[in-house]
Amino acid sequence: MVSSAIGSAISLSWISVKDASDRRRQRRNTALELALSLESYARSCRTMMHKAAWAEAESVRSINGEAVKTVSIPGFSFPEKIQWRAFNRKAISELREYPATVHSAREYVEAFREFGDPGDLCRQVEYECAKAAKAALLLARATRRRHGAAAWKPGAKDSALERELADFIANGEEKRKASLERRCQLSVIRQSDAQPLNQPLGA
């Protein structure tokens, strides 16, 4: 009886260890699949940034908006066969928020298309694509690290991708800030110019 009990305990321990190992391997493989999907999307966003820059120049050259019609933030969704049960709720929530963020940015750009200048639209697409790409790379890196997947080793073409995106976003934010300041200054000047006209005739 004693030897039987010991044998059963050893068997149960082995099964438990094997199950834990299988779960870690599944979690690692799923994390890698998710990270690869996010990194691929970041590259698609960079391609669209180049396309938007070309479309802006083309719209000026040809004086029409045909080139701009194909410019938009790429859609994103995770692969359908992802084994989400490999992760805890917090990790799942964080990952599933990303496609919703991309969708929101796409809706904003499409609304901007209705009233924006073609050049402004292209620059807006570039800016939003850069933000989406940077967020994708950060999420991919965190997913790899948290779940034991191998670190990303970009090739020569992608080696400076994160730095390029960060620089582009910083420059874009500076330009937006400067543009807002100019608009505020113009508004103040217009108000000051219009002020004498608003004074009573007997003043």
C-alpha positions in Angstrom: 0.0 0.0 0.0 2.8 2.4 0.9 4.7 1.7 -2.4 1.4 2.1 -4.3 0.7 5.4 -2.6 4.2 6.6 -3.4 3.9 5.5 -7.0 0.5 7.3 -7.4 2.0 10.5 -5.9 5.0 10.3 -8.3 2.6 9.8 -11.2 0.4 12.7 -10.2 3.5 14.9 -9.8 4.8 14.0 -13.2 1.4 14.7 -14.8 1.2 18.0 -13.1 4.7 19.0 -14.2 4.0 17.9 -17.7 0.8 19.8 -17.8 2.5 22.9 -16.6 5.2 22.5 -19.2 2.6 22.1 -21.9 0.8 25.2 -20.8 4.1 27.3 -20.8 4.9 26.0 -24.3 1.4 26.8 -25.6 1.6 30.3 -24.0 5.0 30.9 -25.5 3.9 29.8 -29.0 0.8 31.9 -28.8 2.8 34.9 -27.6 5.1 34.5 -30.6 2.2 34.3 -33.0 0.6 37.4 -31.6 3.9 39.3 -31.6 4.6 38.4 -35.2 1.2 39.6 -36.2 1.8 43.0 -34.5 5.2 43.4 -36.0 3.9 42.6 -39.5 1.2 45.2 -39.0 3.9 47.8 -37.9 5.6 47.2 -41.2 2.4 47.6 -43.1 1.9 51.0 -41.4 5.4 52.1 -42.4 4.6 51.2 -46.0 1.4 53.2 -45.8 3.4 56.2 -44.4 5.6 56.1 -47.6 2.5 55.8 -49.7 0.9 58.8 -48.0 4.0 60.9 -48.6 3.9 59.9 -52.3 0.2 60.6 -52.6 0.6 64.1 -51.1 3.3 64.9 -53.6 1.3 63.4 -56.4 -1.9 65.4 -55.5 0.1 68.6 -55.8 1.7 67.5 -59.1 -1.5 66.3 -60.8 -3.9 68.8 -59.0 -6.4 66.1 -58.3 -7.2 63.8 -55.4 -7.1 60.4 -57.1 -3.8 59.3 -55.4 -5.2 60.3 -52.0 -8.2 57.9 -52.3 -6.0 54.8 -51.6 -4.4 56.4 -48.5 -5.8 55.1 -45.2 -4.7 53.5 -42.0 -4.4 49.7 -42.6 -7.0 47.5 -40.8 -5.8 45.1 -38.1 -7.1 41.9 -36.5 -5.3 39.1 -34.8 -5.2 35.6 -36.4 -8.5 33.7 -36.0 -7.0 30.6 -34.4 -5.2 32.3 -31.5 -5.4 30.2 -28.3 -6.5 33.0 -26.0 -7.0 30.7 -23.1 -3.2 30.4 -22.8 -3.2 34.0 -21.2 -4.7 35.5 -18.2 -7.6 38.0 -18.4 -5.3 41.1 -18.0 -3.1 40.1 -20.9 -6.1 39.2 -23.1 -7.7 42.6 -22.3 -4.6 44.5 -23.1 -4.1 42.7 -26.4 -7.7 42.9 -27.5 -7.8 46.7 -26.9 -5.3 47.3 -29.6 -7.5 46.4 -32.6 -10.2 48.7 -31.1 -7.6 51.5 -30.9 -6.7 51.0 -34.6 -10.4 51.0 -35.6 -10.9 54.3 -33.7 -8.0 55.9 -35.5 -9.3 54.7 -38.9 -12.7 56.2 -38.2 -11.1 59.5 -37.2 -9.1 59.6 -40.5 -12.1 58.7 -42.6 -14.1 61.5 -40.9 -11.2 63.9 -41.6 -11.3 62.9 -45.3 -14.7 64.4 -45.6 -13.6 68.0 -44.9 -9.8 67.9 -44.9 -7.4 69.1 -47.6 -5.7 66.2 -49.5 -2.3 67.2 -48.2 -3.6 67.5 -44.6 -5.2 64.1 -44.9 -2.0 62.4 -46.1 0.0 64.0 -43.2 -2.7 62.8 -40.8 -2.5 59.3 -42.2 1.3 59.4 -41.8 1.0 60.5 -38.2 -1.7 58.0 -37.2 0.2 55.2 -38.9 3.4 56.1 -37.1 1.5 56.0 -33.7 -0.2 52.7 -34.5 3.1 51.1 -35.6 4.9 52.2 -32.5 2.1 51.0 -30.3 2.2 47.6 -32.1 5.9 47.2 -31.6 5.7 48.1 -27.9 2.9 45.6 -27.4 4.7 42.9 -29.4 7.8 43.4 -27.3 5.9 43.2 -24.0 4.0 40.1 -25.1 7.3 38.3 -26.0 8.9 39.3 -22.8 6.0 38.4 -20.5 5.3 35.0 -21.9 8.9 33.8 -22.6 8.9 34.1 -26.4 12.2 34.8 -28.2 13.1 38.5 -28.5 12.5 40.2 -31.8 15.5 40.3 -34.0 14.7 42.7 -36.9 16.6 42.5 -40.1 18.6 45.3 -41.6 15.5 46.8 -43.2 13.7 47.1 -39.8 16.7 47.7 -37.5 16.0 51.4 -37.1 12.2 51.1 -37.4 11.4 52.0 -33.7 13.7 55.0 -33.7 12.3 56.2 -37.1 8.8 56.0 -35.8 9.7 57.8 -32.5 11.4 60.6 -34.4 8.5 61.0 -36.9 6.0 61.2 -34.0 8.1 63.7 -32.1 8.4 65.9 -35.2 4.7 65.6 -36.0 3.8 66.7 -32.5 6.1 69.7 -32.8 4.5 70.7 -36.1 1.0 70.3 -34.7 1.9 72.4 -31.7 3.4 75.1 -33.9 0.4 75.1 -36.1 -1.9 75.4 -33.1 0.1 78.4 -31.8 -0.1 80.1 -35.2 -3.8 79.6 -35.3 -4.2 81.1 -31.8 -2.0 84.1 -32.8 -4.1 84.7 -36.0 -7.3 84.5 -33.9 -6.0 87.1 -31.5 -4.9 89.4 -34.3 -8.3 89.1 -36.0 -10.1 89.9 -32.8 -8.0 92.9 -32.1 -8.5 94.2 -35.7 -12.3 93.7 -35.4 -12.5 95.3 -32.0 -12.8 99.0 -33.1 -15.6 98.1 -35.4 -17.6 96.8 -32.5 -17.4 100.0 -30.5 -20.5 102.2 -30.2 -20.7 105.1 -32.7 -20.7 107.7 -30.0 -17.7 106.2 -28.2 
